[in-house]
Amino acid sequence: MTDEEFSALINEKQSLKWRLREMTRSIEEIQRILNRVDEIDRQLGV
């Protein structure tokens, strides 16, 4: 493996890890929204 190939793989790995962190934050926000919707439903007696 050349230095360029090695660097490209390291960069790709870092990019993928960053994307996963962003997706995790999105999932956490979705969970907060769904929890709030459930709370509102309970208050409305739905």
CHARMM internal coordinates of N, CA and C (Angstrom, degrees):
IC EDIT
DIST 1 N 1 CA 1.4450
DIST 1 CA 1 C 1.5279
ANGL 1 N 1 CA 1 C 108.35
DIST 1 C 2 N 1.3103
ANGL 1 CA 1 C 2 N 114.85
DIHE 1 N 1 CA 1 C 2 N 131.99
DIST 2 N 2 CA 1.4683
ANGL 1 C 2 N 2 CA 118.98
DIHE 1 CA 1 C 2 N 2 CA 179.61
DIST 2 CA 2 C 1.5291
ANGL 2 N 2 CA 2 C 110.21
DIHE 1 C 2 N 2 CA 2 C -79.44
DIST 2 C 3 N 1.3180
ANGL 2 CA 2 C 3 N 114.90
DIHE 2 N 2 CA 2 C 3 N 165.68
DIST 3 N 3 CA 1.4670
ANGL 2 C 3 N 3 CA 119.47
DIHE 2 CA 2 C 3 N 3 CA 176.46
DIST 3 CA 3 C 1.5263
ANGL 3 N 3 CA 3 C 110.90
DIHE 2 C 3 N 3 CA 3 C -60.06
DIST 3 C 4 N 1.3469
ANGL 3 CA 3 C 4 N 116.46
DIHE 3 N 3 CA 3 C 4 N -37.90
DIST 4 N 4 CA 1.4687
ANGL 3 C 4 N 4 CA 119.97
DIHE 3 CA 3 C 4 N 4 CA 179.94
DIST 4 CA 4 C 1.5220
ANGL 4 N 4 CA 4 C 110.92
DIHE 3 C 4 N 4 CA 4 C -64.92
DIST 4 C 5 N 1.3415
ANGL 4 CA 4 C 5 N 116.44
DIHE 4 N 4 CA 4 C 5 N -43.18
DIST 5 N 5 CA 1.4685
ANGL 4 C 5 N 5 CA 119.98
DIHE 4 CA 4 C 5 N 5 CA 178.87
DIST 5 CA 5 C 1.5315
ANGL 5 N 5 CA 5 C 110.61
DIHE 4 C 5 N 5 CA 5 C -63.46
DIST 5 C 6 N 1.3235
ANGL 5 CA 5 C 6 N 115.47
DIHE 5 N 5 CA 5 C 6 N -43.02
DIST 6 N 6 CA 1.4595
ANGL 5 C 6 N 6 CA 120.60
DIHE 5 CA 5 C 6 N 6 CA 178.95
DIST 6 CA 6 C 1.5325
ANGL 6 N 6 CA 6 C 110.44
DIHE 5 C 6 N 6 CA 6 C -60.14
DIST 6 C 7 N 1.3162
ANGL 6 CA 6 C 7 N 116.36
DIHE 6 N 6 CA 6 C 7 N -48.27
DIST 7 N 7 CA 1.4648
ANGL 6 C 7 N 7 CA 121.06
DIHE 6 CA 6 C 7 N 7 CA 179.79
DIST 7 CA 7 C 1.5212
ANGL 7 N 7 CA 7 C 111.25
DIHE 6 C 7 N 7 CA 7 C -62.25
DIST 7 C 8 N 1.3275
ANGL 7 CA 7 C 8 N 116.58
DIHE 7 N 7 CA 7 C 8 N -40.65
DIST 8 N 8 CA 1.4673
ANGL 7 C 8 N 8 CA 120.36
DIHE 7 CA 7 C 8 N 8 CA 179.64
DIST 8 CA 8 C 1.5283
ANGL 8 N 8 CA 8 C 110.58
DIHE 7 C 8 N 8 CA 8 C -62.14
DIST 8 C 9 N 1.3343
ANGL 8 CA 8 C 9 N 117.14
DIHE 8 N 8 CA 8 C 9 N -41.27
DIST 9 N 9 CA 1.4634
ANGL 8 C 9 N 9 CA 120.49
DIHE 8 CA 8 C 9 N 9 CA 179.13
DIST 9 CA 9 C 1.5264
ANGL 9 N 9 CA 9 C 111.57
DIHE 8 C 9 N 9 CA 9 C -67.00
DIST 9 C 10 N 1.3221
ANGL 9 CA 9 C 10 N 116.65
DIHE 9 N 9 CA 9 C 10 N -41.72
DIST 10 N 10 CA 1.4652
ANGL 9 C 10 N 10 CA 120.34
DIHE 9 CA 9 C 10 N 10 CA 177.64
DIST 10 CA 10 C 1.5300
ANGL 10 N 10 CA 10 C 109.95
DIHE 9 C 10 N 10 CA 10 C -61.37
DIST 10 C 11 N 1.3207
ANGL 10 CA 10 C 11 N 116.82
DIHE 10 N 10 CA 10 C 11 N -44.67
DIST 11 N 11 CA 1.4677
ANGL 10 C 11 N 11 CA 120.92
DIHE 10 CA 10 C 11 N 11 CA 179.17
DIST 11 CA 11 C 1.5221
ANGL 11 N 11 CA 11 C 111.33
DIHE 10 C 11 N 11 CA 11 C -62.97
DIST 11 C 12 N 1.3339
ANGL 11 CA 11 C 12 N 116.79
DIHE 11 N 11 CA 11 C 12 N -42.24
DIST 12 N 12 CA 1.4678
ANGL 11 C 12 N 12 CA 120.33
DIHE 11 CA 11 C 12 N 12 CA 179.00
DIST 12 CA 12 C 1.5280
ANGL 12 N 12 CA 12 C 110.34
DIHE 11 C 12 N 12 CA 12 C -63.02
DIST 12 C 13 N 1.3269
ANGL 12 CA 12 C 13 N 116.17
DIHE 12 N 12 CA 12 C 13 N -42.61
DIST 13 N 13 CA 1.4673
ANGL 12 C 13 N 13 CA 120.62
DIHE 12 CA 12 C 13 N 13 CA 179.21
DIST 13 CA 13 C 1.5242
ANGL 13 N 13 CA 13 C 110.57
DIHE 12 C 13 N 13 CA 13 C -60.31
DIST 13 C 14 N 1.3227
ANGL 13 CA 13 C 14 N 117.37
DIHE 13 N 13 CA 13 C 14 N -46.31
DIST 14 N 14 CA 1.4612
ANGL 13 C 14 N 14 CA 120.96
DIHE 13 CA 13 C 14 N 14 CA 179.54
DIST 14 CA 14 C 1.5287
ANGL 14 N 14 CA 14 C 110.97
DIHE 13 C 14 N 14 CA 14 C -61.76
DIST 14 C 15 N 1.3251
ANGL 14 CA 14 C 15 N 116.21
DIHE 14 N 14 CA 14 C 15 N -40.92
DIST 15 N 15 CA 1.4587
ANGL 14 C 15 N 15 CA 120.88
DIHE 14 CA 14 C 15 N 15 CA 179.15
DIST 15 CA 15 C 1.5300
ANGL 15 N 15 CA 15 C 110.83
DIHE 14 C 15 N 15 CA 15 C -63.18
DIST 15 C 16 N 1.3209
ANGL 15 CA 15 C 16 N 116.61
DIHE 15 N 15 CA 15 C 16 N -43.13
DIST 16 N 16 CA 1.4625
ANGL 15 C 16 N 16 CA 120.63
DIHE 15 CA 15 C 16 N 16 CA 179.25
DIST 16 CA 16 C 1.5244
ANGL 16 N 16 CA 16 C 111.18
DIHE 15 C 16 N 16 CA 16 C -64.65
DIST 16 C 17 N 1.3328
ANGL 16 CA 16 C 17 N 116.60
DIHE 16 N 16 CA 16 C 17 N -41.00
DIST 17 N 17 CA 1.4619
ANGL 16 C 17 N 17 CA 120.19
DIHE 16 CA 16 C 17 N 17 CA 178.66
DIST 17 CA 17 C 1.5305
ANGL 17 N 17 CA 17 C 110.51
DIHE 16 C 17 N 17 CA 17 C -63.65
DIST 17 C 18 N 1.3304
ANGL 17 CA 17 C 18 N 116.85
DIHE 17 N 17 CA 17 C 18 N -39.12
DIST 18 N 18 CA 1.4623
ANGL 17 C 18 N 18 CA 121.14
DIHE 17 CA 17 C 18 N 18 CA 178.16
DIST 18 CA 18 C 1.5265
ANGL 18 N 18 CA 18 C 110.25
DIHE 17 C 18 N 18 CA 18 C -63.43
DIST 18 C 19 N 1.3326
ANGL 18 CA 18 C 19 N 116.08
DIHE 18 N 18 CA 18 C 19 N -44.26
DIST 19 N 19 CA 1.4679
ANGL 18 C 19 N 19 CA 120.08
DIHE 18 CA 18 C 19 N 19 CA 179.04
DIST 19 CA 19 C 1.5237
ANGL 19 N 19 CA 19 C 110.91
DIHE 18 C 19 N 19 CA 19 C -61.17
DIST 19 C 20 N 1.3293
ANGL 19 CA 19 C 20 N 117.55
DIHE 19 N 19 CA 19 C 20 N -40.50
DIST 20 N 20 CA 1.4640
ANGL 19 C 20 N 20 CA 120.54
DIHE 19 CA 19 C 20 N 20 CA 177.79
DIST 20 CA 20 C 1.5239
ANGL 20 N 20 CA 20 C 111.28
DIHE 19 C 20 N 20 CA 20 C -63.12
DIST 20 C 21 N 1.3251
ANGL 20 CA 20 C 21 N 117.42
DIHE 20 N 20 CA 20 C 21 N -40.80
DIST 21 N 21 CA 1.4697
ANGL 20 C 21 N 21 CA 120.06
DIHE 20 CA 20 C 21 N 21 CA 177.93
DIST 21 CA 21 C 1.5252
ANGL 21 N 21 CA 21 C 110.46
DIHE 20 C 21 N 21 CA 21 C -62.47
DIST 21 C 22 N 1.3227
ANGL 21 CA 21 C 22 N 116.91
DIHE 21 N 21 CA 21 C 22 N -42.39
DIST 22 N 22 CA 1.4651
ANGL 21 C 22 N 22 CA 120.54
DIHE 21 CA 21 C 22 N 22 CA 178.20
DIST 22 CA 22 C 1.5237
ANGL 22 N 22 CA 22 C 110.65
DIHE 21 C 22 N 22 CA 22 C -62.91
DIST 22 C 23 N 1.3303
ANGL 22 CA 22 C 23 N 117.01
DIHE 22 N 22 CA 22 C 23 N -43.30
DIST 23 N 23 CA 1.4639
ANGL 22 C 23 N 23 CA 120.76
DIHE 22 CA 22 C 23 N 23 CA 179.02
DIST 23 CA 23 C 1.5256
ANGL 23 N 23 CA 23 C 111.03
DIHE 22 C 23 N 23 CA 23 C -63.50
DIST 23 C 24 N 1.3199
ANGL 23 CA 23 C 24 N 116.61
DIHE 23 N 23 CA 23 C 24 N -38.62
DIST 24 N 24 CA 1.4631
ANGL 23 C 24 N 24 CA 120.66
DIHE 23 CA 23 C 24 N 24 CA 178.77
DIST 24 CA 24 C 1.5205
ANGL 24 N 24 CA 24 C 110.06
DIHE 23 C 24 N 24 CA 24 C -62.05
DIST 24 C 25 N 1.3306
ANGL 24 CA 24 C 25 N 117.02
DIHE 24 N 24 CA 24 C 25 N -42.84
DIST 25 N 25 CA 1.4652
ANGL 24 C 25 N 25 CA 120.10
DIHE 24 CA 24 C 25 N 25 CA 177.60
DIST 25 CA 25 C 1.5234
ANGL 25 N 25 CA 25 C 110.31
DIHE 24 C 25 N 25 CA 25 C -62.11
DIST 25 C 26 N 1.3232
ANGL 25 CA 25 C 26 N 117.54
DIHE 25 N 25 CA 25 C 26 N -40.24
DIST 26 N 26 CA 1.4620
ANGL 25 C 26 N 26 CA 121.02
DIHE 25 CA 25 C 26 N 26 CA 178.94
DIST 26 CA 26 C 1.5259
ANGL 26 N 26 CA 26 C 110.73
DIHE 25 C 26 N 26 CA 26 C -63.38
DIST 26 C 27 N 1.3305
ANGL 26 CA 26 C 27 N 116.63
DIHE 26 N 26 CA 26 C 27 N -42.62
DIST 27 N 27 CA 1.4663
ANGL 26 C 27 N 27 CA 120.87
DIHE 26 CA 26 C 27 N 27 CA 179.03
DIST 27 CA 27 C 1.5264
ANGL 27 N 27 CA 27 C 109.90
DIHE 26 C 27 N 27 CA 27 C -62.46
DIST 27 C 28 N 1.3312
ANGL 27 CA 27 C 28 N 117.43
DIHE 27 N 27 CA 27 C 28 N -42.69
DIST 28 N 28 CA 1.4654
ANGL 27 C 28 N 28 CA 120.94
DIHE 27 CA 27 C 28 N 28 CA 179.05
DIST 28 CA 28 C 1.5255
ANGL 28 N 28 CA 28 C 110.80
DIHE 27 C 28 N 28 CA 28 C -61.92
DIST 28 C 29 N 1.3228
ANGL 28 CA 28 C 29 N 117.65
DIHE 28 N 28 CA 28 C 29 N -39.90
DIST 29 N 29 CA 1.4643
ANGL 28 C 29 N 29 CA 121.23
DIHE 28 CA 28 C 29 N 29 CA 178.40
DIST 29 CA 29 C 1.5285
ANGL 29 N 29 CA 29 C 110.31
DIHE 28 C 29 N 29 CA 29 C -66.25
DIST 29 C 30 N 1.3225
ANGL 29 CA 29 C 30 N 117.62
DIHE 29 N 29 CA 29 C 30 N -42.14
DIST 30 N 30 CA 1.4706
ANGL 29 C 30 N 30 CA 121.32
DIHE 29 CA 29 C 30 N 30 CA 176.99
DIST 30 CA 30 C 1.5281
ANGL 30 N 30 CA 30 C 109.83
DIHE 29 C 30 N 30 CA 30 C -59.49
DIST 30 C 31 N 1.3303
ANGL 30 CA 30 C 31 N 117.30
DIHE 30 N 30 CA 30 C 31 N -43.16
DIST 31 N 31 CA 1.4658
ANGL 30 C 31 N 31 CA 120.59
DIHE 30 CA 30 C 31 N 31 CA 179.13
DIST 31 CA 31 C 1.5262
ANGL 31 N 31 CA 31 C 110.99
DIHE 30 C 31 N 31 CA 31 C -62.25
DIST 31 C 32 N 1.3313
ANGL 31 CA 31 C 32 N 117.91
DIHE 31 N 31 CA 31 C 32 N -41.18
DIST 32 N 32 CA 1.4684
ANGL 31 C 32 N 32 CA 120.76
DIHE 31 CA 31 C 32 N 32 CA 177.81
DIST 32 CA 32 C 1.5264
ANGL 32 N 32 CA 32 C 110.50
DIHE 31 C 32 N 32 CA 32 C -62.28
DIST 32 C 33 N 1.3279
ANGL 32 CA 32 C 33 N 116.91
DIHE 32 N 32 CA 32 C 33 N -42.96
DIST 33 N 33 CA 1.4682
ANGL 32 C 33 N 33 CA 120.99
DIHE 32 CA 32 C 33 N 33 CA 179.73
DIST 33 CA 33 C 1.5272
ANGL 33 N 33 CA 33 C 110.16
DIHE 32 C 33 N 33 CA 33 C -63.41
DIST 33 C 34 N 1.3361
ANGL 33 CA 33 C 34 N 117.01
DIHE 33 N 33 CA 33 C 34 N -46.77
DIST 34 N 34 CA 1.4672
ANGL 33 C 34 N 34 CA 120.07
DIHE 33 CA 33 C 34 N 34 CA 179.97
DIST 34 CA 34 C 1.5241
ANGL 34 N 34 CA 34 C 111.38
DIHE 33 C 34 N 34 CA 34 C -63.02
DIST 34 C 35 N 1.3214
ANGL 34 CA 34 C 35 N 117.53
DIHE 34 N 34 CA 34 C 35 N -38.89
DIST 35 N 35 CA 1.4647
ANGL 34 C 35 N 35 CA 120.38
DIHE 34 CA 34 C 35 N 35 CA 176.74
DIST 35 CA 35 C 1.5234
ANGL 35 N 35 CA 35 C 110.82
DIHE 34 C 35 N 35 CA 35 C -62.23
DIST 35 C 36 N 1.3172
ANGL 35 CA 35 C 36 N 116.80
DIHE 35 N 35 CA 35 C 36 N -41.23
DIST 36 N 36 CA 1.4716
ANGL 35 C 36 N 36 CA 120.68
DIHE 35 CA 35 C 36 N 36 CA 178.60
DIST 36 CA 36 C 1.5222
ANGL 36 N 36 CA 36 C 110.45
DIHE 35 C 36 N 36 CA 36 C -65.44
DIST 36 C 37 N 1.3338
ANGL 36 CA 36 C 37 N 117.95
DIHE 36 N 36 CA 36 C 37 N -42.01
DIST 37 N 37 CA 1.4676
ANGL 36 C 37 N 37 CA 121.32
DIHE 36 CA 36 C 37 N 37 CA 177.28
DIST 37 CA 37 C 1.5282
ANGL 37 N 37 CA 37 C 109.78
DIHE 36 C 37 N 37 CA 37 C -59.65
DIST 37 C 38 N 1.3363
ANGL 37 CA 37 C 38 N 117.53
DIHE 37 N 37 CA 37 C 38 N -44.42
DIST 38 N 38 CA 1.4680
ANGL 37 C 38 N 38 CA 121.21
DIHE 37 CA 37 C 38 N 38 CA 177.75
DIST 38 CA 38 C 1.5280
ANGL 38 N 38 CA 38 C 110.83
DIHE 37 C 38 N 38 CA 38 C -60.72
DIST 38 C 39 N 1.3324
ANGL 38 CA 38 C 39 N 116.47
DIHE 38 N 38 CA 38 C 39 N -42.07
DIST 39 N 39 CA 1.4612
ANGL 38 C 39 N 39 CA 120.72
DIHE 38 CA 38 C 39 N 39 CA 179.20
DIST 39 CA 39 C 1.5262
ANGL 39 N 39 CA 39 C 110.85
DIHE 38 C 39 N 39 CA 39 C -62.49
DIST 39 C 40 N 1.3195
ANGL 39 CA 39 C 40 N 117.11
DIHE 39 N 39 CA 39 C 40 N -43.55
DIST 40 N 40 CA 1.4688
ANGL 39 C 40 N 40 CA 121.52
DIHE 39 CA 39 C 40 N 40 CA 178.37
DIST 40 CA 40 C 1.5220
ANGL 40 N 40 CA 40 C 109.91
DIHE 39 C 40 N 40 CA 40 C -63.66
DIST 40 C 41 N 1.3335
ANGL 40 CA 40 C 41 N 117.53
DIHE 40 N 40 CA 40 C 41 N -43.15
DIST 41 N 41 CA 1.4672
ANGL 40 C 41 N 41 CA 120.87
DIHE 40 CA 40 C 41 N 41 CA 177.49
DIST 41 CA 41 C 1.5251
ANGL 41 N 41 CA 41 C 110.99
DIHE 40 C 41 N 41 CA 41 C -57.64
DIST 41 C 42 N 1.3410
ANGL 41 CA 41 C 42 N 117.09
DIHE 41 N 41 CA 41 C 42 N -42.99
DIST 42 N 42 CA 1.4696
ANGL 41 C 42 N 42 CA 120.44
DIHE 41 CA 41 C 42 N 42 CA 178.78
DIST 42 CA 42 C 1.5308
ANGL 42 N 42 CA 42 C 110.44
DIHE 41 C 42 N 42 CA 42 C -62.26
DIST 42 C 43 N 1.3292
ANGL 42 CA 42 C 43 N 116.28
DIHE 42 N 42 CA 42 C 43 N -42.37
DIST 43 N 43 CA 1.4678
ANGL 42 C 43 N 43 CA 119.68
DIHE 42 CA 42 C 43 N 43 CA 179.89
DIST 43 CA 43 C 1.5227
ANGL 43 N 43 CA 43 C 111.54
DIHE 42 C 43 N 43 CA 43 C -65.71
DIST 43 C 44 N 1.3282
ANGL 43 CA 43 C 44 N 116.40
DIHE 43 N 43 CA 43 C 44 N -33.21
DIST 44 N 44 CA 1.4652
ANGL 43 C 44 N 44 CA 120.80
DIHE 43 CA 43 C 44 N 44 CA 179.74
DIST 44 CA 44 C 1.5288
ANGL 44 N 44 CA 44 C 111.45
DIHE 43 C 44 N 44 CA 44 C -81.64
DIST 44 C 45 N 1.3222
ANGL 44 CA 44 C 45 N 116.54
DIHE 44 N 44 CA 44 C 45 N -11.12
DIST 45 N 45 CA 1.4629
ANGL 44 C 45 N 45 CA 120.50
DIHE 44 CA 44 C 45 N 45 CA -178.26
DIST 45 CA 45 C 1.5127
ANGL 45 N 45 CA 45 C 112.86
DIHE 44 C 45 N 45 CA 45 C 75.03
DIST 45 C 46 N 1.3075
ANGL 45 CA 45 C 46 N 116.08
DIHE 45 N 45 CA 45 C 46 N 27.19
DIST 46 N 46 CA 1.4746
ANGL 45 C 46 N 46 CA 120.93
DIHE 45 CA 45 C 46 N 46 CA -179.07
DIST 46 CA 46 C 1.5145
ANGL 46 N 46 CA 46 C 109.52
DIHE 45 C 46 N 46 CA 46 C -82.30
END
COOR INIT
IC SEED 1 N 1 CA 1 C
IC BUILD
